[in-house]
Amino acid sequence: MSTRIVSTEAGDARITWHKADRPRLVLAASHGAGGGIEARDLRALARVLPDHGVTVALVEQPWRVAGKKVAPAPKTLDVGWRGIWPAVAAPGLPVISGGRSAGARVACRTAVELGAHAVLALGFPLHPPGRPERSRADELLGAGVPTLVVQGGNDTFGRPEEFPEGAYEIVEVPYGDHGFAVPKRAEIGQEEAVGIVTDAVVKWTGSLG
């Protein structure tokens, strides 16, 4: 594991690399508006994917690096993502643009522009909780590259059955909330829930070539 600070027009971002011995892909993944790269799904992917030929670059947006508690506007998030892209593309491998929640929205919005090989959307916030009329489906549907959505079955930002049909795959984590946490009464445990995430991403990245 290694860490690098990258200057962007939105401020300094930080990339934490988890490198594969023989990489064939890079997954650049960012966090959501309410947390950082310590999210359970991001940590799990950084641990598992390098053994499957995928180098993982976990990206902390400038607002997190600066110690701020509130994420900036989406346009500013996009500026930060554009700024880190040359660094994650530097190995010369196809780059999967990914993220959880707000980070997934950024990945979708910028995928075609940045030349992303694919998009990984973890806990895509289809709408604000309780506000299904404020849909962000157009961002997901407009990604323009192969896309995998991994969504908690009880995600208040959009349950799997709420998602429109489109040119993307969707995998459900049963009982999972927006962060893939499962209640104690669930028929699956927390470790199994995280395993559904990593297994789905391993299978999907294997299909990308």
C-alpha positions in Angstrom: 0.0 0.0 0.0 1.2 3.5 -0.9 -0.3 7.0 -0.7 0.1 9.9 -2.9 -1.2 13.5 -2.8 -2.5 14.8 -6.1 -3.2 18.5 -6.7 -6.5 19.3 -8.4 -8.3 22.5 -9.2 -10.5 21.7 -6.2 -7.6 21.2 -3.8 -5.3 18.4 -2.9 -6.7 14.9 -3.2 -5.2 11.7 -1.8 -4.8 8.4 -3.5 -4.1 5.2 -1.6 -2.9 2.4 -3.9 -3.4 -1.3 -3.3 -1.4 -2.8 -6.1 -1.8 -6.1 -7.9 1.3 -8.1 -8.7 0.2 -8.6 -12.3 -2.4 -5.9 -12.9 -4.7 -5.9 -15.9 -7.1 -3.2 -14.7 -7.2 -0.3 -12.3 -10.2 0.4 -10.1 -10.3 4.1 -9.0 -12.9 4.4 -6.3 -14.0 7.3 -4.2 -16.2 7.7 -1.1 -19.6 9.2 -0.5 -20.6 12.5 1.0 -21.0 11.1 4.5 -17.8 9.1 4.9 -14.3 8.3 3.6 -12.4 5.4 2.1 -12.7 3.5 5.4 -16.2 2.4 4.2 -16.6 -1.4 4.6 -17.1 -2.0 0.9 -14.2 0.0 -0.3 -11.9 -1.6 2.3 -13.0 -5.1 1.2 -12.5 -4.4 -2.5 -9.0 -3.0 -1.8 -8.2 -6.2 0.1 -9.7 -8.7 -2.4 -9.3 -7.3 -5.9 -5.5 -7.2 -6.1 -5.4 -11.0 -5.9 -7.6 -11.0 -9.1 -5.4 -8.7 -11.2 -7.1 -5.4 -10.3 -5.1 -2.6 -8.7 -7.3 -0.5 -6.5 -6.8 3.2 -6.1 -8.9 4.6 -3.2 -9.4 8.3 -3.8 -10.1 10.8 -1.1 -11.7 13.9 -2.5 -10.1 17.3 -1.7 -12.8 18.3 0.8 -12.1 15.2 2.9 -8.3 15.8 2.7 -8.9 19.4 3.9 -10.8 18.1 6.9 -14.2 19.5 5.9 -17.3 17.7 7.1 -19.7 18.7 4.3 -19.2 17.7 0.7 -19.2 20.5 -1.9 -21.5 20.8 -4.9 -21.5 18.0 -7.5 -19.7 20.2 -10.0 -16.8 20.6 -7.5 -16.7 16.9 -6.9 -16.4 16.3 -10.7 -13.5 18.8 -10.8 -11.6 16.9 -8.1 -12.2 13.6 -10.0 -11.0 15.0 -13.2 -7.9 16.2 -11.4 -6.9 12.8 -10.1 -7.6 10.9 -13.4 -4.2 11.3 -14.9 -2.6 9.7 -11.8 -4.9 6.7 -11.9 -4.5 6.3 -15.6 -0.7 6.6 -15.4 0.0 2.8 -15.2 -1.4 2.6 -18.7 -4.1 0.1 -17.9 -7.9 0.3 -18.5 -9.4 2.2 -15.6 -12.8 1.4 -14.0 -14.2 4.6 -12.6 -16.0 3.8 -9.3 -17.3 5.0 -6.1 -19.9 4.7 -3.4 -23.0 7.0 -3.2 -22.0 10.5 -4.3 -18.7 9.0 -5.6 -20.8 6.7 -7.8 -22.6 9.7 -9.2 -19.3 11.4 -10.0 -18.1 8.2 -11.8 -21.2 8.1 -13.9 -21.2 11.8 -14.9 -17.6 11.8 -16.0 -17.1 8.3 -17.4 -17.3 9.1 -21.1 -15.4 12.4 -20.8 -12.5 10.7 -19.0 -12.4 7.6 -21.1 -13.3 5.2 -18.3 -13.3 1.5 -19.3 -16.4 0.9 -17.1 -18.2 2.2 -14.0 -18.7 0.6 -10.6 -21.5 2.2 -8.6 -21.7 1.1 -5.0 -24.9 2.2 -3.3 -26.0 4.5 -6.1 -28.2 7.2 -4.6 -31.1 7.0 -7.0 -33.0 9.6 -5.0 -32.9 11.3 -1.6 -34.6 9.2 1.1 -38.3 9.6 0.9 -38.1 11.7 -2.3 -38.4 9.2 -5.3 -39.6 12.1 -7.5 -36.1 13.6 -7.4 -34.6 10.8 -9.4 -31.0 10.7 -10.5 -31.5 7.9 -12.9 -30.4 10.0 -15.8 -26.8 10.1 -14.4 -26.7 6.3 -14.2 -28.3 5.7 -17.6 -25.9 8.2 -19.1 -22.7 6.6 -17.9 -22.1 5.3 -21.5 -19.8 2.4 -20.5 -20.3 -1.0 -19.0 -21.7 -0.4 -15.5 -22.3 -2.5 -12.4 -24.5 -1.3 -9.6 -24.3 -3.0 -6.2 -27.3 -2.0 -4.1 -28.6 -2.8 -0.7 -32.0 -4.4 -0.6 -33.1 -1.9 2.1 -31.3 1.2 0.8 -33.4 4.2 1.5 -31.7 6.1 -1.4 -33.2 3.6 -3.8 -34.0 -0.1 -3.5 -33.1 -2.4 -6.4 -36.7 -2.7 -7.6 -36.9 1.1 -7.9 -34.2 1.2 -10.6 -35.3 1.7 -14.2 -34.3 -0.8 -16.9 -31.1 0.2 -18.6 -27.8 -0.9 -20.0 -26.2 -1.9 -16.7 -26.1 -4.8 -14.3 -27.4 -4.6 -10.8 -26.6 -6.9 -7.9 -28.6 -6.8 -4.7 -27.2 -7.2 -1.2 -30.2 -8.6 0.7 -31.2 -6.6 3.8 -28.3 -4.2 3.2 -28.8 -0.5 3.9 -27.0 2.4 2.0 -23.6 1.3 3.5 -24.4 -2.5 3.1 -24.9 -2.9 6.8 -27.4 -5.7 7.6 -29.5 -5.9 10.8 -28.9 -8.6 13.3 -32.2 -10.2 12.6 -31.2 -10.6 8.9 -30.8 -14.1 7.4 -27.3 -13.2 6.4 -24.4 -11.9 8.5 -22.3 -8.8 7.9 -19.4 -10.7 6.6 -21.6 -12.6 4.1 -23.1 -9.3 3.0 -19.7 -7.8 2.2 -18.8 -11.1 0.5 -21.7 -10.6 -1.9 -20.2 -7.2 -2.8 -16.7 -8.5 -3.4 -17.8 -11.7 -5.2 -20.0 -9.6 -7.6 -17.2 -7.2 -8.4 -14.6 -10.0 -8.9 -16.9 -11.7 -11.3 -17.8 -8.5 -13.2 -14.2 -7.3 -13.5 -13.2 -10.8 -14.8 -15.7 -10.3 -17.6 -14.3 -7.0 -18.7 -11.1 -8.4 -20.1 
